Each structure stands twice: as structure tokens, then as C-alpha cells.
Amino acid sequence: VNIYNAAALETISGFGSLTSVGGACVINNNAALETISGFRNLINVRKSVGGSFDGMGVVVAQNPNLKEISGFGNLKTVDGDFALDSSPLLTNASGLGNVESVGGMLECVDTKLDKEGFAALVTSLVTIGGDIFVYGNDGDDFDVPGKLDNWGANADRTLNSAKATEAQRPTNNFGGAGTPSATTALFTLPTYP
């Protein structure tokens, strides 16, 4: 499921019958998008293999007016990466709070989530198979849940660095150059006409 460059799309409220996605679920670069309330029965998102979305699971990125993600309430497993990125008005992502397992990395970068908003997002997490990047949000005192069993074998844990300088932030893991900021996401997503 790829929803991208839909300039006039303000709400995503559909996909109520969808229970599983065989590749990535990417919601990217939708200028007017304010709310995601759909995907209410989605349980599992497998990771994408090959191509532009290789390794990705659920990615919500570069949606400058997105304020709330209340959908995805039954999502339990994301086999690939799980990222909220470069959505500077996002204050509520609690709809994603039932995710228990992330097979890839967890990223929450350049949002308006505060400590409570981040806690609601990760409240059910038990396993993360890759790196954890949390910075540039609306606070600098984020915690991962106490019941998190598995952080990945060699995972980079970049937490609580909302005030980090650009030089201290991790470099782009997806082939792009430079360091992430409010306008440069960790994910290098394809450009569409």
C-alpha cells in the first residue's frame, strides 16, 4: 500500500477490510494530509523486499500537516522498519500503540510527539529487531517500554537527543548522503511524477 504525493488528500479513513499487507505500507509526501483513521483491521505488515522500499514495513513520512494517527488500532506486527518521520505537526500516534513486534528498526524523528505521545506509541512493544532512532521531537526525555525484550543484536540506540546538534545525529542509513533534519528523512524514498 503506497499513498504518496496526493496533494489534496486530507484524511485516510478507508482500508477497513484490509487485515494483512504483503509488502510495505508507505504514506509519504501528502501535503494536505491531517488525519489517518483508516486501516482499523490491519493486523500484520510484512516488509518489502527489493526495489525502492526494500526493508520497509510501515512508514509515515514527510506529511507536513499530519496531526493525528488514530487508525491502525489492531496492528500487532511490522516485519520491516517502522518509521514516523518528518511530520512536524504530528502530536498523536496512539492508533499505532498496539504494535508488539517490529522486525526492523524503529524510528520516530522530527515530529511534535512529546514524552506522553511517544509512550502511547510504544506502549505495547516487546521486540525490535533493528536500530532505534528517536530524536528531533517535541521533548528530550523519551523512554522505551520496560517490557521490551529484544533490541536487536547490534542495534544503535539513539534516544533522548531532541537537542542534539546535526553533527551528533546518525547518518542516513538508506543510501542518502548527509544527516537527517526536519527536511531530510532517514529514509530515501523514491520520487514520483
C-alpha atoms as an extended CHARMM CRD file, in Angstrom:
* protein
*
       193  EXT
         1         1  VAL       CA              0.0000000000        0.0000000000        0.0000000000  PROA      1               0.0000000000
         2         2  ASN       CA              1.6300000000        3.2190000000       -1.1410000000  PROA      2               0.0000000000
         3         3  ILE       CA             -0.1150000000        6.5570000000       -0.6980000000  PROA      3               0.0000000000
         4         4  TYR       CA              2.1500000000        9.3400000000       -1.8920000000  PROA      4               0.0000000000
         5         5  ASN       CA              2.0700000000       12.7870000000       -3.4870000000  PROA      5               0.0000000000
         6         6  ALA       CA             -1.7090000000       13.1110000000       -3.0390000000  PROA      6               0.0000000000
         7         7  ALA       CA             -1.6300000000       16.8840000000       -2.6700000000  PROA      7               0.0000000000
         8         8  ALA       CA             -5.3400000000       17.3630000000       -1.8410000000  PROA      8               0.0000000000
         9         9  LEU       CA             -5.7990000000       14.2850000000        0.4040000000  PROA      9               0.0000000000
        10        10  GLU       CA             -6.7460000000       15.4480000000        3.9260000000  PROA      10              0.0000000000
        11        11  THR       CA             -7.8700000000       12.1850000000        5.5580000000  PROA      11              0.0000000000
        12        12  ILE       CA             -7.1750000000        8.4860000000        5.0760000000  PROA      12              0.0000000000
        13        13  SER       CA            -10.1920000000        6.7040000000        6.5120000000  PROA      13              0.0000000000
        14        14  GLY       CA            -10.6160000000        3.6130000000        4.3470000000  PROA      14              0.0000000000
        15        15  PHE       CA             -8.9870000000        0.1940000000        4.1000000000  PROA      15              0.0000000000
        16        16  GLY       CA            -11.3730000000       -1.2010000000        6.7670000000  PROA      16              0.0000000000
        17        17  SER       CA            -11.3760000000       -4.7500000000        5.3300000000  PROA      17              0.0000000000
        18        18  LEU       CA             -7.6030000000       -4.9890000000        4.9570000000  PROA      18              0.0000000000
        19        19  THR       CA             -6.0650000000       -7.3910000000        7.5190000000  PROA      19              0.0000000000
        20        20  SER       CA             -2.5860000000       -8.0030000000        6.0810000000  PROA      20              0.0000000000
        21        21  VAL       CA             -0.1870000000       -6.2480000000        3.7080000000  PROA      21              0.0000000000
        22        22  GLY       CA              2.3450000000       -8.3850000000        1.8410000000  PROA      22              0.0000000000
        23        23  GLY       CA              4.8610000000       -5.5410000000        1.4470000000  PROA      23              0.0000000000
        24        24  ALA       CA              5.3720000000       -2.0600000000        2.8020000000  PROA      24              0.0000000000
        25        25  CYS       CA              2.6410000000        0.3620000000        3.8510000000  PROA      25              0.0000000000
        26        26  VAL       CA              4.0860000000        3.7680000000        2.9470000000  PROA      26              0.0000000000
        27        27  ILE       CA              2.2310000000        7.0520000000        3.4280000000  PROA      27              0.0000000000
        28        28  ASN       CA              4.5710000000        9.7200000000        2.1280000000  PROA      28              0.0000000000
        29        29  ASN       CA              4.6280000000       13.3370000000        0.9660000000  PROA      29              0.0000000000
        30        30  ASN       CA              0.9170000000       14.1400000000        1.1570000000  PROA      30              0.0000000000
        31        31  ALA       CA              0.8720000000       17.9130000000        1.6340000000  PROA      31              0.0000000000
        32        32  ALA       CA             -2.7020000000       18.3450000000        2.9330000000  PROA      32              0.0000000000
        33        33  LEU       CA             -2.9620000000       15.0980000000        4.9530000000  PROA      33              0.0000000000
        34        34  GLU       CA             -4.0670000000       15.8260000000        8.5550000000  PROA      34              0.0000000000
        35        35  THR       CA             -5.5350000000       12.5490000000        9.8500000000  PROA      35              0.0000000000
        36        36  ILE       CA             -5.0310000000        8.8220000000        9.3210000000  PROA      36              0.0000000000
        37        37  SER       CA             -8.0080000000        6.9880000000       10.7990000000  PROA      37              0.0000000000
        38        38  GLY       CA             -8.1580000000        4.0310000000        8.4000000000  PROA      38              0.0000000000
        39        39  PHE       CA             -6.5450000000        0.6000000000        8.4440000000  PROA      39              0.0000000000
        40        40  ARG       CA             -8.5610000000       -0.2800000000       11.5750000000  PROA      40              0.0000000000
        41        41  ASN       CA             -8.4570000000       -4.0730000000       10.9880000000  PROA      41              0.0000000000
        42        42  LEU       CA             -4.8940000000       -4.3580000000        9.7280000000  PROA      42              0.0000000000
        43        43  ILE       CA             -3.0030000000       -6.9100000000       11.8550000000  PROA      43              0.0000000000
        44        44  ASN       CA              0.3010000000       -7.5110000000       10.0380000000  PROA      44              0.0000000000
        45        45  VAL       CA              2.5360000000       -5.6580000000        7.5860000000  PROA      45              0.0000000000
        46        46  ARG       CA              5.3300000000       -7.7000000000        6.0390000000  PROA      46              0.0000000000
        47        47  LYS       CA              8.4710000000       -5.9780000000        4.8970000000  PROA      47              0.0000000000
        48        48  SER       CA              9.0480000000       -5.0370000000        1.3110000000  PROA      48              0.0000000000
        49        49  VAL       CA             11.7960000000       -6.9990000000       -0.4310000000  PROA      49              0.0000000000
        50        50  GLY       CA             13.7680000000       -5.3790000000       -3.2370000000  PROA      50              0.0000000000
        51        51  GLY       CA             13.1040000000       -2.1900000000       -5.0800000000  PROA      51              0.0000000000
        52        52  SER       CA             12.7720000000        1.3010000000       -3.6630000000  PROA      52              0.0000000000
        53        53  PHE       CA             11.0540000000        0.1850000000       -0.4480000000  PROA      53              0.0000000000
        54        54  ASP       CA             13.4090000000       -2.6960000000        0.4560000000  PROA      54              0.0000000000
        55        55  GLY       CA             13.1890000000       -3.5000000000        4.1720000000  PROA      55              0.0000000000
        56        56  MET       CA             10.3730000000       -1.0920000000        4.9330000000  PROA      56              0.0000000000
        57        57  GLY       CA              7.2420000000       -2.0730000000        6.8300000000  PROA      57              0.0000000000
        58        58  VAL       CA              5.1380000000        0.8740000000        7.9960000000  PROA      58              0.0000000000
        59        59  VAL       CA              6.4880000000        4.2900000000        7.0300000000  PROA      59              0.0000000000
        60        60  VAL       CA              4.6250000000        7.5430000000        7.5800000000  PROA      60              0.0000000000
        61        61  ALA       CA              6.9590000000       10.3000000000        6.4010000000  PROA      61              0.0000000000
        62        62  GLN       CA              7.1120000000       13.8170000000        5.0340000000  PROA      62              0.0000000000
        63        63  ASN       CA              3.4680000000       14.7050000000        5.6410000000  PROA      63              0.0000000000
        64        64  PRO       CA              3.8410000000       18.3480000000        6.7610000000  PROA      64              0.0000000000
        65        65  ASN       CA              0.2600000000       18.8290000000        8.0420000000  PROA      65              0.0000000000
        66        66  LEU       CA             -0.3230000000       15.4030000000        9.6290000000  PROA      66              0.0000000000
        67        67  LYS       CA             -1.5620000000       15.8530000000       13.2060000000  PROA      67              0.0000000000
        68        68  GLU       CA             -3.0950000000       12.5230000000       14.1880000000  PROA      68              0.0000000000
        69        69  ILE       CA             -2.8060000000        8.8010000000       13.5190000000  PROA      69              0.0000000000
        70        70  SER       CA             -5.8070000000        7.1580000000       15.1580000000  PROA      70              0.0000000000
        71        71  GLY       CA             -6.0940000000        4.2710000000       12.6950000000  PROA      71              0.0000000000
        72        72  PHE       CA             -4.1280000000        1.0030000000       12.6880000000  PROA      72              0.0000000000
        73        73  GLY       CA             -5.6860000000        0.0600000000       16.0590000000  PROA      73              0.0000000000
        74        74  ASN       CA             -5.3240000000       -3.7140000000       15.5500000000  PROA      74              0.0000000000
        75        75  LEU       CA             -1.8240000000       -3.6880000000       14.0370000000  PROA      75              0.0000000000
        76        76  LYS       CA              0.3710000000       -6.0890000000       16.0470000000  PROA      76              0.0000000000
        77        77  THR       CA              3.3260000000       -6.9870000000       13.8090000000  PROA      77              0.0000000000
        78        78  VAL       CA              5.5080000000       -4.9650000000       11.4360000000  PROA      78              0.0000000000
        79        79  ASP       CA              8.0610000000       -7.2880000000        9.8420000000  PROA      79              0.0000000000
        80        80  GLY       CA             10.2120000000       -4.4680000000        8.4250000000  PROA      80              0.0000000000
        81        81  ASP       CA             11.0940000000       -0.9550000000        9.5520000000  PROA      81              0.0000000000
        82        82  PHE       CA              8.5460000000        1.1220000000       11.4620000000  PROA      82              0.0000000000
        83        83  ALA       CA              9.0190000000        4.8540000000       10.9990000000  PROA      83              0.0000000000
        84        84  LEU       CA              7.3200000000        8.1390000000       11.7320000000  PROA      84              0.0000000000
        85        85  ASP       CA              9.4660000000       10.7660000000       10.1010000000  PROA      85              0.0000000000
        86        86  SER       CA              9.3940000000       14.4440000000        9.1500000000  PROA      86              0.0000000000
        87        87  SER       CA              5.7860000000       15.1220000000       10.0990000000  PROA      87              0.0000000000
        88        88  PRO       CA              6.3690000000       18.2240000000       12.2490000000  PROA      88              0.0000000000
        89        89  LEU       CA              2.7380000000       18.7050000000       13.3970000000  PROA      89              0.0000000000
        90        90  LEU       CA              2.1300000000       15.0750000000       14.4750000000  PROA      90              0.0000000000
        91        91  THR       CA              1.0590000000       15.1480000000       18.1390000000  PROA      91              0.0000000000
        92        92  ASN       CA             -0.9230000000       11.8930000000       18.3890000000  PROA      92              0.0000000000
        93        93  ALA       CA              0.1350000000        8.5000000000       17.0190000000  PROA      93              0.0000000000
        94        94  SER       CA             -1.7430000000        6.4340000000       19.6070000000  PROA      94              0.0000000000
        95        95  GLY       CA             -3.5160000000        4.4370000000       16.8850000000  PROA      95              0.0000000000
        96        96  LEU       CA             -0.2230000000        2.6310000000       16.3380000000  PROA      96              0.0000000000
        97        97  GLY       CA              0.1300000000        1.8410000000       20.0470000000  PROA      97              0.0000000000
        98        98  ASN       CA             -0.8140000000       -1.8380000000       19.8030000000  PROA      98              0.0000000000
        99        99  VAL       CA              2.2530000000       -2.8270000000       17.7510000000  PROA      99              0.0000000000
       100       100  GLU       CA              4.0840000000       -5.5590000000       19.6880000000  PROA      100             0.0000000000
       101       101  SER       CA              6.8380000000       -6.5500000000       17.2760000000  PROA      101             0.0000000000
       102       102  VAL       CA              8.9840000000       -4.6290000000       14.7870000000  PROA      102             0.0000000000
       103       103  GLY       CA             11.3450000000       -6.7710000000       12.7050000000  PROA      103             0.0000000000
       104       104  GLY       CA             13.4790000000       -3.8780000000       11.5010000000  PROA      104             0.0000000000
       105       105  MET       CA             14.2950000000       -0.5180000000       13.0070000000  PROA      105             0.0000000000
       106       106  LEU       CA             12.0570000000        1.8390000000       14.9760000000  PROA      106             0.0000000000
       107       107  GLU       CA             12.3000000000        5.4910000000       14.0170000000  PROA      107             0.0000000000
       108       108  CYS       CA             10.4550000000        8.4900000000       15.4320000000  PROA      108             0.0000000000
       109       109  VAL       CA             12.1280000000       11.6010000000       14.0430000000  PROA      109             0.0000000000
       110       110  ASP       CA             11.1070000000       15.2390000000       13.6320000000  PROA      110             0.0000000000
       111       111  THR       CA              7.5280000000       15.0430000000       14.9020000000  PROA      111             0.0000000000
       112       112  LYS       CA              5.6930000000       17.0190000000       17.5740000000  PROA      112             0.0000000000
       113       113  LEU       CA              5.2620000000       13.9430000000       19.7970000000  PROA      113             0.0000000000
       114       114  ASP       CA              6.0980000000       14.6630000000       23.4170000000  PROA      114             0.0000000000
       115       115  LYS       CA              7.0630000000       12.1250000000       26.0940000000  PROA      115             0.0000000000
       116       116  GLU       CA              3.4420000000       11.0210000000       26.6180000000  PROA      116             0.0000000000
       117       117  GLY       CA              2.7860000000       10.8250000000       22.8700000000  PROA      117             0.0000000000
       118       118  PHE       CA              5.8540000000        8.6380000000       22.3530000000  PROA      118             0.0000000000
       119       119  ALA       CA              4.8790000000        6.4440000000       25.3260000000  PROA      119             0.0000000000
       120       120  ALA       CA              1.4300000000        5.8770000000       23.7670000000  PROA      120             0.0000000000
       121       121  LEU       CA              3.1250000000        4.8850000000       20.5010000000  PROA      121             0.0000000000
       122       122  VAL       CA              5.4590000000        2.2580000000       22.0180000000  PROA      122             0.0000000000
       123       123  THR       CA              3.3420000000        1.0510000000       24.9510000000  PROA      123             0.0000000000
       124       124  SER       CA              2.8640000000       -2.4950000000       23.5840000000  PROA      124             0.0000000000
       125       125  LEU       CA              6.3050000000       -3.0470000000       22.0100000000  PROA      125             0.0000000000
       126       126  VAL       CA              8.0670000000       -6.2310000000       23.0840000000  PROA      126             0.0000000000
       127       127  THR       CA             10.5650000000       -6.8030000000       20.2420000000  PROA      127             0.0000000000
       128       128  ILE       CA             12.5460000000       -4.5280000000       17.9240000000  PROA      128             0.0000000000
       129       129  GLY       CA             14.8950000000       -6.3020000000       15.5230000000  PROA      129             0.0000000000
       130       130  GLY       CA             16.9920000000       -3.3110000000       14.4860000000  PROA      130             0.0000000000
       131       131  ASP       CA             18.1620000000        0.1520000000       15.4370000000  PROA      131             0.0000000000
       132       132  ILE       CA             16.1240000000        2.6550000000       17.4170000000  PROA      132             0.0000000000
       133       133  PHE       CA             16.2770000000        6.3140000000       16.3570000000  PROA      133             0.0000000000
       134       134  VAL       CA             14.2390000000        8.8170000000       18.3760000000  PROA      134             0.0000000000
       135       135  TYR       CA             15.1660000000       12.4940000000       18.1110000000  PROA      135             0.0000000000
       136       136  GLY       CA             14.0130000000       15.8920000000       16.8910000000  PROA      136             0.0000000000
       137       137  ASN       CA             10.6090000000       15.5070000000       18.5240000000  PROA      137             0.0000000000
       138       138  ASP       CA              8.7950000000       17.7950000000       20.9830000000  PROA      138             0.0000000000
       139       139  GLY       CA             10.7790000000       16.7580000000       24.0180000000  PROA      139             0.0000000000
       140       140  ASP       CA             14.0340000000       15.1790000000       25.0400000000  PROA      140             0.0000000000
       141       141  ASP       CA             13.0690000000       12.6800000000       27.7140000000  PROA      141             0.0000000000
       142       142  PHE       CA             11.8250000000        9.6220000000       25.8470000000  PROA      142             0.0000000000
       143       143  ASP       CA             11.8400000000        6.1050000000       27.2630000000  PROA      143             0.0000000000
       144       144  VAL       CA             11.4270000000        2.7220000000       25.6480000000  PROA      144             0.0000000000
       145       145  PRO       CA              8.9680000000        0.4020000000       27.3640000000  PROA      145             0.0000000000
       146       146  GLY       CA             10.2510000000       -1.6950000000       30.2640000000  PROA      146             0.0000000000
       147       147  LYS       CA              8.8780000000       -4.9030000000       28.7520000000  PROA      147             0.0000000000
       148       148  LEU       CA             10.9450000000       -4.5520000000       25.5800000000  PROA      148             0.0000000000
       149       149  ASP       CA             12.7890000000       -7.9010000000       25.4080000000  PROA      149             0.0000000000
       150       150  ASN       CA             14.8200000000       -7.6220000000       22.2460000000  PROA      150             0.0000000000
       151       151  TRP       CA             16.5500000000       -4.5640000000       20.8290000000  PROA      151             0.0000000000
       152       152  GLY       CA             18.3950000000       -6.3280000000       18.0210000000  PROA      152             0.0000000000
       153       153  ALA       CA             21.8490000000       -7.8290000000       18.2100000000  PROA      153             0.0000000000
       154       154  ASN       CA             23.9240000000       -4.7660000000       17.3200000000  PROA      154             0.0000000000
       155       155  ALA       CA             21.2560000000       -2.0980000000       17.4850000000  PROA      155             0.0000000000
       156       156  ASP       CA             22.1530000000        1.5750000000       17.6100000000  PROA      156             0.0000000000
       157       157  ARG       CA             20.0070000000        3.1840000000       20.2910000000  PROA      157             0.0000000000
       158       158  THR       CA             19.8130000000        6.9160000000       19.6510000000  PROA      158             0.0000000000
       159       159  LEU       CA             17.3130000000        8.1610000000       22.2270000000  PROA      159             0.0000000000
       160       160  ASN       CA             16.5970000000       11.3520000000       24.1060000000  PROA      160             0.0000000000
       161       161  SER       CA             18.5570000000       13.5100000000       21.7090000000  PROA      161             0.0000000000
       162       162  ALA       CA             15.9650000000       16.0840000000       20.6870000000  PROA      162             0.0000000000
       163       163  LYS       CA             18.5140000000       18.7860000000       21.4150000000  PROA      163             0.0000000000
       164       164  ALA       CA             21.3730000000       17.0330000000       19.6050000000  PROA      164             0.0000000000
       165       165  THR       CA             23.2670000000       19.0240000000       17.0500000000  PROA      165             0.0000000000
       166       166  GLU       CA             23.1070000000       17.9510000000       13.4160000000  PROA      166             0.0000000000
       167       167  ALA       CA             26.6500000000       16.5570000000       13.7440000000  PROA      167             0.0000000000
       168       168  GLN       CA             25.5680000000       14.3030000000       16.6300000000  PROA      168             0.0000000000
       169       169  ARG       CA             22.6100000000       12.8020000000       14.7910000000  PROA      169             0.0000000000
       170       170  PRO       CA             23.0340000000        9.4810000000       12.9760000000  PROA      170             0.0000000000
       171       171  THR       CA             23.7650000000        9.4900000000        9.2810000000  PROA      171             0.0000000000
       172       172  ASN       CA             21.2860000000        8.3190000000        6.6970000000  PROA      172             0.0000000000
       173       173  ASN       CA             21.0970000000        4.5030000000        6.7550000000  PROA      173             0.0000000000
       174       174  PHE       CA             19.3640000000        4.1990000000        3.3940000000  PROA      174             0.0000000000
       175       175  GLY       CA             21.9740000000        5.2960000000        0.9110000000  PROA      175             0.0000000000
       176       176  GLY       CA             21.4150000000        9.0510000000        1.0620000000  PROA      176             0.0000000000
       177       177  ALA       CA             24.1370000000       11.4740000000        1.9890000000  PROA      177             0.0000000000
       178       178  GLY       CA             24.1840000000       13.8410000000        4.9240000000  PROA      178             0.0000000000
       179       179  THR       CA             22.4020000000       13.8670000000        8.2260000000  PROA      179             0.0000000000
       180       180  PRO       CA             18.6730000000       13.8650000000        8.8280000000  PROA      180             0.0000000000
       181       181  SER       CA             16.8250000000       17.0220000000        9.7630000000  PROA      181             0.0000000000
       182       182  ALA       CA             13.2690000000       18.3080000000        9.5500000000  PROA      182             0.0000000000
       183       183  THR       CA             13.5860000000       18.2810000000        5.7680000000  PROA      183             0.0000000000
       184       184  THR       CA             15.9050000000       15.3040000000        5.2260000000  PROA      184             0.0000000000
       185       185  ALA       CA             14.4760000000       11.9930000000        6.3810000000  PROA      185             0.0000000000
       186       186  LEU       CA             16.4650000000        8.8960000000        7.2380000000  PROA      186             0.0000000000
       187       187  PHE       CA             14.5240000000        7.1310000000        4.5300000000  PROA      187             0.0000000000
       188       188  THR       CA             15.4160000000        7.8280000000        0.9270000000  PROA      188             0.0000000000
       189       189  LEU       CA             12.0200000000        7.3640000000       -0.6790000000  PROA      189             0.0000000000
       190       190  PRO       CA             11.5880000000        7.3240000000       -4.4280000000  PROA      190             0.0000000000
       191       191  THR       CA             10.3930000000       10.4250000000       -6.2690000000  PROA      191             0.0000000000
       192       192  TYR       CA              7.1970000000       10.0500000000       -8.2130000000  PROA      192             0.0000000000
       193       193  PRO       CA              5.9680000000       12.1990000000      -11.1010000000  PROA      193             0.0000000000
